Amino acid sequence: MASIDKRPNGMFRARWREYPNGPQHTKQFRLKKDATAFLVHVEHRLMSGTYTTPSAGQMTVEAYSEEWTRRRSWSPATHDRVARELRLHILPRLGDRPLASLRRPHIEEWAKGLPLAPSSARMVYETLSSMLACAVDDERIPRNPAKDARLAQAEVVPFVPLAVDQVLGVAHTAPEHIRAAVVLGAGTGLRQGELFGLTVDRIDFMRRELRVDRQLWSPATGRPFLKSPKSKNSYRTIALSSLVVDTLAAHLANFGTGDEELWDEATKSTGPVALVFHIGGRAVVRAMATKYMRTSTQRAGVAGTWHDLRHHHASVLLAAGVNPAKVAERLGHDLKTLLTTYAHVMPKDDDRVRSIVDETLGVSAEDWLRTRTV
């Protein structure tokens, strides 16, 4: 399947086929030993299943990214994020490079030059690495050059949760039709999309609970619509305090429900939706909700977002000693994510541990150390 012959120009031509009777590929070398070493490498890759056709890796990163994104079945949120990362950070630097030309040093140099915080740079890197892993599966390149690249380590800075008086200040400065949303966010830990996708039929006032099984999604272009929650853990039923129930009841009495017709991804249908929070009947899209919060926090002299209300809720419960598993359930998190994010706000319990040990072991140190006659 492979051979070497000397050309009239003095060069040595290596010839090989990927399979019997397949198309012949050639490459010329000045030295015969180089041609021999190359063919040994080709034979090894053919036998190990890592061989790629020489022309396959000549597709540019930009051309392959179009093919790659077209074949993916992502959620709208993921599609928007990947498209943004490709457009802003990956294609400007790497788009015209052939896939086969990329090496790990190129990836590390590119990642180092990203004008992003280390955590954000890692997310963009992971998008590129996922794309190149698919290029390996598509047999365009033999290996993923982004694998195990060394990136700058993100500095983990524990957040400082909003205090109760700060949340109260934000609620007081918010527009009247949004104030109950601040209370609900701080009292349940709902995500922003879950908060503004809440409909009145998901609230059980008698049982004092609400059901989360969808969220409002605001795409970069086009109308908002209802889609499934972030993850399987996000499907949950949340117990409501009396304060939250009374606030919701008063809000609905004053402002009623929305009536905008929205597409529901779950039912594959469009119809009027009784949104709890709305602007003249229409959905509060992400940009408008963000604007409301930014204006309210500025007036209250507080730095915060809708997500900070979620942090506030979790921090209050954990600091009060609520079981972390229950808090994770309310937030729609897995327990590992909760402990990683909120460990610094949980009580240290050192004194409680000391008391438990003393109570359990009971007797004095002298009793434990006294020699007993058997």
N, C-alpha and C positions, 0 to 999 in steps of 0.2 A: 504493500500500500504506500510505501515511501521509497524514494531514491534520490541520488545526487548525480548530476552530470556537470561537466565543465563546459562553459559557454565560450564561443569564439573570442569574446572580450576578456577572457581570463577569469571571469566570475564563476562561482559555483552556485548552481541552481538546485535548491531543495524542492522536491515535488512530493505531494501526498494527496490522498483522497480521504474523505471523512467516512466513507463506506464503500464496499466493492462496487465498481462500475459507476461511482458517483463522480461529480465534477472534480477536475483536478485543480489543485491550488499550488501556486509556486511562490518562492521568495528567494532572492539572490544574495549571496554573501561573498566577501572578498577572500575569506579563508575557508577551506574545506572543513576544518574542525568546528568552525562556528555553525556551518550548515548541518553538520552531524549532530551537534549539541541541540540545535533547534528542533530537528526531527525527533530526537529522543524526547524532548519536552512535549512535542505535539502528540507522540504516541502515548506518553503517560497521561495527558489530558483526555485523549480519546478513550483510553481504557478506564479512567477514573470517573468519566462522565462530566468533566469540567470543561470540555472543549467547546469553544464558540467559533462560529464562522468568522474569518477576518473582517468581512464587510459588516457583520451584525453590530459591532461596537462603534461603527462610524456614524450611527445616528446621533444627532446632537441631543444634549440634555433637554433643550426646549421642545424639539420634535417628539422625544419620548414622553415628556411630561404631558403633552396633549393626548397621546395615546393612553397613558396611564390613568389620567383623570377621567377620560371618557369611559373606561371600563370599570370604574369603581362605583359601588352602590353605597354611597355615604348619606348621612343625614344632611339636611340643608345647612346646618351649622358647621359641620365638618367640611362640606364642600366650599362654603364661603371662606373658612379659615385657611384651607390649603391653597385656594386660588389667590388669596391675599399674600400668603407667604411666598408662593412662586413668583408672583408679579413684583413684589417689593424687595425680596431678599435673595432668592435663589437664581432666577433667570438673568437678572442684570449682570451678575458676576460669572455664572457658569453656563448660561443658556446656549452659547455658541460652541461650547466644548464638546467633542465627541465623547460618548460614554466611556469608550475604551481608554481615553487619555487621562481619566481621573485617577489619582493616587491619594493615599491617605494624607500626605503632607499638603496636597491641594485643598482637601476638605478642612484640615485643621487651620490652614491659613485663612480660608474663606470664613470659617466660623469665628475666628479671632477678630476679623474685621467687621463683623455685624454690629451695627449701631444700636444694640439692644442690651438689656440687662441679661446677665448670665442665664437666668431661668427662661426668659423668652427666647434667647438664642438657642438654648437646648431644644425647645419645642420646634423651631424651624429646622434645626439639624435633624431631629427625628423624622420630620416630614421628608427631607432629602434622603435620609438613610432608608426609609420605607420604600421610596420610589426606586432606589438603586437595588434594593433587595428583590423587588419585582423584576428588574432588568436581569438579574441573575437567573431568576426562575424562567424568564422568557428566553434564556440562552443568548442574551446580547453581550453580556460580560461574564467572565469566569468567576468573579468574586466581588463582594460589596466593598468598595474602597472606603466607605464611611464607617464600616464596622470597627468598633473599639477606638475610634478617633478620640484624642485627648482634648477635652473642652475645659474652659474656665469653670471653676466650681461656683455655684450660686451661693451667696451668703444668705443664710436663713435668719431673717429678722422677725422675731415673734411680734405679731400684731398686738396693739393695745385696744381692747374692746371699748366701745362707747359706754359711758356711764348712763345711769337712768335719767339724770337731769339733762344730759346732752340729747338723749332720744326725745325727751319731753320738749326740749327747745326746738328740735327739728319739726316735731308734730305741730307745735304752735305756730311756726312760721310757714308751714306748707299750705297750699291752697286748700280751701274747705273740702273740696271733693276728693282730695288726696290724703287728708289727715288720717282717715281710718286705715289707709294702706300702710302708713308708718306704724300704727299700733299693731296691725295684723302681722307685719314683717317682724317687729320686735317681739311679738307674743307667740309666734309659731316657727320662725326661722325659714319661712318659705323663700325660695329663690325668686328673682325678679320676674322671670317668665311665668312661674307658677302663681305668683301674686296677681299679676295683671291678666292671667288667663283663667282666674277663678270665676265660676258661674254660680248663681244662687242655688241651683239644683245640687251642687256639691256640698252644700252646708246643711247639716242636720241640727237645727236649733234646739230640738227637744233633747237629743243625746249630747249636745255640746261637742260636736266634732265636725271636721271637714275631710273630704276625700280628695287626694291629689292623684290624678290619673292623666293629666295633660297640662300643657303650658302654652302660652301665647308666644309665637315666634315671629320676629320682625326681620324679614330678609333684607339684604342690602338694596334690592330693587323689588318692586311689586308690593302687593297687599299683605298685611299680617294674616296669619292663619293659626289654627290650633294643631299642635303636634304632640307626640308622646313625650313623657318626661325624659330627663337626662339619662337615667339608667334604670335597671330593674329595681334597685333599692329605692328609687324615687317614687314608685307606686306605694302609697301609704295612707293611713288614716290618722289624723292628728287630733288629739284631745284639745278642746278650747277652754280657756279660763272664762269665768263669768264676765270679767272686764272686756275681753275680746268679743264675746257673744253680744254683750250690750252695745259695744261700739259698732259692730256690724249691723245690728238691728237699727240703731239710730241713723247710720249712714244710708241704709236702704230706704228708710222712711223719708229721708230728706232728698235723696238723689235718684231713687229708683234704680233700675237696671238698664244696661245697654241693650241695643237692638240691632247692632250692625250684623250684616250677613257675612259669615266667615266660613272658609273651607275648613272642615274637620278631617284631619289626616286619618283618624281611626275609622270613622264611618264612611269616608270617601264621599262626603256630601257637603253641600253649602246650604246654610240656613241662618236665621236670626239667632243670636247668642245673647243670653241674659247675663252679661258681664257685670260683676259687682262694682268694678272700677271702670269708669268710662269718661269721655269728654263729649257731652251732648249726645250720648248714645253710641259713640264710636270708641273703638279700642284705644287704649293708651299704649302706643307703640314704644319700643325701647328708647328711641332718641328723645321722645317727649318725657318719658318717665325719668330719664337721666337728667334732663333739663330741670324738671321739677325738683329733684333731689339736690342738684347742684345749687340752685337758687335758695332752697330752704336751708341748706347747711351753711351757706355764706351768710345768710341773715342771722342764723343762730350762732355764728362764730365757731362752727364745728367742721372738722374735716371728716367726711364720711360719704358712703355710697349706700345703695340699697343692700348690697352684700354685707355691709358693716352691721346692718340690723340683724342679719342672720348670725354673724359672729357674736353680737350682743346676746342674742337669745341662747346660743349654745354656752357661752361663758357664764351667764347667770345661773343656768341649770347645773353646770358642772361645779361651779364654785359653791353651790348650795348642797353638793353631795349627791345629786341625782345619778343613778346608775348610768355609766357611759353608754351601755348598750341601748338604753331607752332614749338617750339623747341622739345617738346615731340613727335610731329608727325614726325619730321626729324629723331629723334633717334629711333623711334619705341617703345617708352615708353608710359605708361599711365601717366596722369598728376600727380597723387599722387606720383608715384615713382620718377618722375623728381623733384618735389618740395622737397621731402625728401632728395634726393641726392645732389641737387645743390642750396638749399636755401642760403647757406653761400656765394655764389658768385654773387647773385642777388643784384642790387642796393637797398639801404635801402629806398630811396625816401622820407626821412623825410622832407627835405626842400620843395620838390614838393608838399607833402601833406599839409604842412603849407600854401603854396601859394594858393593852390586850395581852402582850407577852407576860407582864407581871401577874395579871389576873389568871392567866392560864397555868403558869408554872407555880403560882400560889405562894409557897413557903419562902422563907428568907434564904439568903445566900449561905448563912451558917448551916441551915438544915440541909442544903444540897451538898455542902462540902464536908459535913460531919461523917466520920468513919463509922459504919454500922457493923455490928457484930452479927454474923450469919449463924 
